[in-house]
Amino acid sequence: MRITSFPEQSRAWRSSRAGVGRAFRSTVAAVALLMAAAGQPVIAEEAGTVPTCTGCDGPPPAAVHPAKPPAPGKPPKPAPAGPTTSYDGSWSGVSVGSCIITWRWTVQVRNGIVSGSSATGRVSAAGIMSGHMTVFRTTYEFVGKISGSHITGTWRTPDKCTGTWTANKS
């Protein structure tokens, strides 16, 4: 085994590194020469530029630009506030079923949100009211269809007890 001094090792490393750089540059030059000989345009591009299509017919693809922000002084249009407000108001109803007592209740609807009488839920733009109501520590899942100022629907509990309900806008 031959032990070399640090200056000799450093020269050997620099020499091998220079050889790799020369080999890479030679390879790139050879590829460019072959492409030019084959009649293909040689295009160099930088990272972050629009990709080019070598040998494609037609113009290069356009750069992608972000959408323009709204003009100053013009606030964007607000999104619709939800379902129609004709469903808003107080609704008084009654729930019946074979596994519960007849239960009377009143809920409020405001901007499509159902609340009151331990109930939470929503009213869709199509007039479907759905949600949950808790009575005597039992949660009932309900759904119903609004028709004018009247609703008819069904409810069920986690243990599969089911029934019907109706309500009128008061």
C-alpha positions in Angstrom: 0.0 0.0 0.0 1.4 3.4 -1.0 0.7 6.4 1.3 0.5 9.7 -0.5 0.9 13.1 1.0 -2.0 15.5 1.2 -0.8 17.8 -1.7 -0.5 14.7 -3.9 -4.1 13.6 -3.0 -5.4 17.1 -3.6 -3.9 17.2 -7.1 -5.3 13.8 -7.9 -8.8 14.8 -6.8 -8.7 18.1 -8.7 -7.5 16.3 -11.8 -10.3 13.7 -11.6 -12.9 16.4 -11.0 -11.7 18.4 -14.0 -12.0 15.2 -16.1 -15.6 14.7 -15.1 -16.4 18.3 -16.0 -14.7 17.9 -19.4 -16.6 14.7 -20.0 -19.9 16.3 -19.2 -19.3 19.3 -21.5 -18.2 16.9 -24.2 -21.3 14.8 -23.9 -23.6 17.9 -24.1 -21.7 19.2 -27.1 -22.0 15.8 -28.8 -25.8 15.6 -28.2 -26.2 19.2 -29.6 -24.2 18.3 -32.7 -26.2 15.2 -33.3 -29.5 17.0 -32.9 -28.3 19.8 -35.3 -27.2 17.1 -37.8 -30.7 15.5 -37.6 -32.3 18.8 -38.5 -33.8 19.4 -35.0 -33.5 22.9 -33.5 -31.3 23.0 -30.4 -32.9 25.0 -27.7 -31.4 25.7 -24.3 -33.8 26.7 -21.6 -33.4 27.9 -18.0 -35.3 26.5 -15.0 -38.5 28.4 -14.5 -39.1 29.3 -18.1 -42.0 28.1 -20.3 -41.2 24.6 -21.7 -40.5 24.4 -25.4 -41.4 21.8 -27.8 -38.4 20.8 -30.0 -39.6 19.7 -33.4 -43.2 20.6 -32.9 -45.2 22.4 -35.5 -46.9 25.7 -34.5 -46.1 28.4 -32.1 -44.8 27.7 -28.5 -47.3 27.5 -25.7 -48.2 30.7 -24.1 -47.0 31.4 -20.5 -49.6 31.0 -17.8 -50.5 34.2 -16.1 -52.4 34.5 -12.8 -55.9 35.9 -12.9 -56.1 39.7 -12.5 -57.2 40.9 -9.1 -60.5 42.9 -9.1 -60.2 46.6 -10.0 -59.6 48.8 -6.9 -62.7 50.4 -5.5 -64.9 47.5 -6.8 -65.6 45.0 -4.0 -66.2 41.4 -5.1 -69.8 40.4 -5.3 -70.9 38.5 -2.1 -71.9 34.9 -2.3 -75.6 34.1 -2.0 -76.8 34.1 1.6 -78.1 30.5 1.4 -81.6 29.2 0.9 -84.5 31.5 0.2 -85.7 33.5 3.3 -89.3 32.4 2.7 -88.5 29.5 5.0 -87.4 31.8 7.8 -89.7 32.1 10.8 -91.2 30.1 13.6 -92.4 26.6 12.9 -94.6 24.7 15.4 -94.9 20.9 15.0 -95.7 17.6 16.5 -93.8 14.3 16.4 -95.6 10.9 16.8 -94.5 7.3 16.8 -95.1 4.0 18.5 -92.1 4.2 20.8 -92.5 7.8 22.0 -95.1 10.0 23.5 -96.7 12.7 21.2 -94.2 15.6 21.4 -95.1 19.2 20.5 -92.3 21.6 19.7 -91.4 24.9 18.1 -88.2 25.7 16.1 -86.9 28.8 14.5 -85.4 29.1 11.0 -83.1 32.0 10.2 -81.1 32.1 7.0 -81.5 28.3 6.5 -80.4 27.5 10.1 -82.7 25.5 12.3 -82.5 26.1 16.1 -84.6 25.9 19.3 -86.3 23.1 21.3 -82.9 21.3 21.5 -82.9 21.1 17.7 -80.1 21.9 15.2 -80.3 21.6 11.5 -80.5 23.3 8.1 -83.1 24.0 5.4 -81.8 23.5 1.8 -82.7 25.8 -1.1 -85.0 23.0 -2.3 -87.0 23.2 1.0 -85.6 20.1 2.7 -85.4 20.6 6.5 -83.0 18.1 8.2 -81.2 17.9 11.5 -81.2 16.5 15.0 -83.4 17.1 18.1 -82.7 15.8 21.6 -85.7 14.9 23.9 -85.2 13.2 27.2 -81.6 12.5 26.4 -82.4 10.7 23.2 -81.3 12.2 19.9 -83.7 12.0 17.0 -82.6 12.5 13.4 -85.2 14.3 11.3 -85.9 15.2 7.7 -88.9 16.8 6.0 -90.1 18.6 2.9 -91.5 22.2 3.1 -94.5 22.9 1.0 -95.7 26.5 1.4 -96.2 27.0 5.1 -96.5 23.2 5.9 -93.8 20.5 6.5 -94.2 16.7 6.6 -91.3 14.5 7.6 -89.9 11.4 9.3 -87.6 10.9 12.3 -85.6 8.0 13.8 -83.4 7.2 16.8 -80.1 5.4 16.9 -82.0 2.3 18.2 -84.2 2.3 15.0 -87.3 3.8 16.6 -89.1 5.7 13.8 -92.1 8.0 13.4 -93.5 11.0 11.5 -93.8 14.7 12.2 -95.6 17.7 10.8 -95.2 21.4 11.3 -96.8 24.7 10.3 -95.2 28.1 10.0 -96.6 30.2 12.8 
